[in-house]
Every structure is written in structure tokens, then in C-alpha cells.
Amino acid sequence: MGAGKSSVGRALGKLLNLDFEDLDDRIDRREERSIAEIFRTSGEAAFRRAESAALEEVLAEMRRGSRRVLALGGGAFVQAQNAAALKNAGLPVIFLDAPVEELWRRCCRQAEEAAERPLLRSADEFRKLYEARRSGYLQASLTIDTAGRTIKAIATEIAQTMGFRASKTRRRG
């Protein structure tokens, strides 16, 4: 949370002329309720099942030729089933990192959105969650430090490091 997945993903999509999708938005549409509502009424396990199903759906579309930049929620990649599906798909996964204190500040600045983040309760819980997930995040294809950097600079570094090239025509899908 707070790493900039959606903001950087949108900027990277624009740079590469690819559509951008946030997996959380797909979950909201598929489940016809917000993630906060899923957590509140059905619990985290139900959310993780919905998240895995949505990811499998996107990966199936990508296997059929749909290209896009996809932002995964903070817990998606550290779920073994999801990590395996991404690895089997052969897609690059980028971990956007920053010091946990900076991630916490970013989340707290977004007060309205923070109220809807079920796993954002206290700085101590946030730190514990980050530390528990970090070793999983480090299994990503690429780690980018986002501390104190602009969204555009981060997106540009990802594109350059991964050898991606912006295309001249807009791709849909």
C-alpha cells in the first residue's frame, strides 16, 4: 500500500501506449461490491479467492493476446497461487519499494481512501504487514525504489530497465 502501483501503472501504460488496469477495480466489478465491503462482510479469505479469480481472468485474456499494464494489490503477489500463475505466464513483475515510513505517510495523506483500506489500521500493523510481505515482493523480476521520486521518473526507469519501447500506435485490450 502506498507504493504508487496505480499511479505508476497508469504512467507506464501511457508511456508504452498500453491500457492500464488495476486488479482491485476488476475485483470490484466482478464482485459488484467494494474491497472494503468484501473484507467487512465476507472476510479476507473471500477477498483473496476473488483476487485470485480476477487475476486468472486477466492472465487468460493476456494469453489470448491482450496487452496491458496491470497493478496488483499489495497482497496479491505474495499469495503462492498468484505468484505461481504470474511466473507461469512469463510476465515481468515489478516491485515498487520505499521505506515503510514513507509508504505509511503516503497512505495517511490519502485520508478518505485510507478509510477504505481494510489492512491500514496503525503504523505498527502496517510495518508488520510490510515486513511479512517484503521477502515475497523481492521475488519480483525487478525492484524499483520509489522514495522521493516522481511518477514519471519511476515509469521511465521501469520502461528503460525492462527494455520496453513505446509504440507509435495505441494498443487496446
C-alpha positions in Angstrom: 0.0 0.0 0.0 1.2 3.5 -0.8 3.9 2.3 -3.2 2.3 4.0 -6.2 1.2 0.9 -8.1 -1.9 2.6 -9.7 -0.2 6.0 -10.4 3.0 4.4 -11.8 1.0 1.8 -13.7 -1.1 4.4 -15.4 2.0 6.4 -16.3 3.8 3.3 -17.6 0.8 2.4 -19.7 0.7 5.8 -21.2 4.4 5.7 -21.9 4.2 2.3 -23.6 0.8 3.0 -25.3 -0.8 0.2 -23.4 -4.1 0.1 -21.5 -3.7 0.1 -17.7 -5.9 -1.9 -15.3 -5.9 -2.1 -11.5 -6.8 -5.6 -10.4 -8.7 -4.1 -7.5 -11.1 -2.3 -9.9 -11.7 -5.6 -11.7 -12.5 -7.3 -8.4 -15.0 -4.5 -7.5 -16.7 -5.1 -10.9 -16.7 -8.9 -10.7 -18.0 -9.0 -7.1 -20.3 -6.0 -7.5 -19.1 -4.5 -4.2 -16.0 -2.7 -2.9 -13.0 -4.4 -1.5 -13.7 -2.9 1.9 -17.2 -4.4 1.7 -15.8 -7.8 0.8 -13.5 -7.7 3.8 -16.2 -6.4 6.1 -18.9 -8.9 5.1 -17.0 -11.9 3.9 -13.5 -11.6 5.3 -10.0 -11.6 3.9 -10.1 -15.3 2.7 -13.1 -14.4 0.5 -11.3 -11.4 -0.9 -8.2 -13.5 -1.6 -10.3 -16.0 -3.6 -11.9 -13.2 -5.6 -8.5 -11.7 -6.2 -7.1 -15.0 -7.5 -10.1 -15.5 -9.7 -9.8 -12.0 -11.2 -6.0 -12.4 -11.7 -6.6 -15.7 -13.6 -9.2 -14.0 -15.7 -6.7 -11.2 -16.7 -3.9 -13.7 -17.3 -6.2 -15.7 -19.6 -7.0 -12.5 -21.6 -3.3 -11.8 -21.8 -2.6 -15.3 -23.1 -5.1 -14.6 -25.9 -3.1 -11.5 -26.9 -4.5 -8.7 -24.8 -1.6 -6.5 -23.6 -1.8 -4.1 -20.7 0.0 -2.8 -17.6 -1.6 -4.4 -14.6 -1.4 -3.2 -11.0 -1.8 -5.9 -8.3 -2.9 -5.2 -4.8 -0.3 -5.3 -2.0 -1.1 -8.9 -1.0 -1.7 -10.4 -4.4 1.8 -11.2 -5.4 2.7 -12.8 -2.0 -0.1 -15.3 -2.3 1.6 -18.5 -3.6 -1.1 -19.4 -6.1 -0.9 -15.9 -7.6 2.9 -15.8 -7.7 2.9 -19.2 -9.5 0.3 -18.0 -12.0 2.3 -14.9 -12.8 5.5 -17.0 -13.1 3.8 -19.5 -15.4 2.5 -16.6 -17.5 6.1 -15.4 -18.0 5.2 -11.8 -17.3 7.6 -9.4 -15.7 6.5 -8.3 -12.2 7.8 -5.1 -10.8 8.0 -4.4 -7.0 7.7 -0.7 -6.2 9.5 -0.2 -2.9 10.1 2.7 -0.5 10.9 2.9 3.2 8.0 1.7 5.3 7.7 5.1 6.9 7.2 6.8 3.6 4.7 4.2 2.5 2.7 4.9 5.7 2.8 8.6 5.2 1.6 8.3 1.6 -1.3 6.2 2.8 -2.2 8.5 5.6 -2.2 11.5 3.3 -5.0 9.9 1.3 -7.3 10.1 4.3 -10.5 9.3 2.5 -9.0 6.4 0.6 -7.2 5.2 3.7 -10.6 4.7 5.5 -11.4 2.1 2.8 -8.2 0.2 3.2 -9.0 -2.7 5.4 -5.4 -3.5 6.3 -4.5 0.1 7.2 -5.2 0.3 10.9 -2.0 1.5 12.6 1.6 2.3 11.8 2.7 -0.7 13.8 0.4 -3.1 12.0 1.3 -1.5 8.7 5.1 -2.1 9.4 4.5 -5.7 10.4 2.5 -6.4 7.3 5.1 -4.8 5.1 7.9 -6.8 6.8 6.0 -10.0 6.5 5.4 -9.5 2.8 8.7 -7.9 1.7 10.6 -11.2 1.1 7.8 -12.2 -1.2 7.9 -8.9 -3.0 11.6 -9.3 -3.6 10.9 -12.3 -5.8 9.6 -9.9 -8.4 11.5 -9.5 -11.7 12.6 -6.0 -10.8 12.6 -3.9 -7.7 12.3 -0.1 -8.1 13.0 2.3 -5.2 10.2 5.0 -5.4 11.3 7.1 -2.4 11.2 10.8 -3.1 10.8 10.2 -6.9 8.2 11.4 -9.4 5.7 9.0 -11.0 7.1 9.9 -14.5 10.7 9.1 -13.4 9.7 5.8 -11.9 7.7 4.8 -15.1 10.6 5.8 -17.3 13.1 3.7 -15.3 10.8 0.7 -15.5 10.5 1.0 -19.2 14.2 1.5 -19.7 15.3 -1.2 -17.3 12.9 -3.8 -18.7 13.8 -2.8 -22.3 10.2 -1.8 -23.1 9.7 0.6 -26.0 6.8 3.0 -26.5 4.9 2.0 -29.6 3.6 4.6 -32.1 0.0 3.3 -32.2 -2.4 2.8 -29.3 -3.0 -0.8 -28.4 -6.3 -1.8 -26.9 -7.0 -4.6 -24.6 
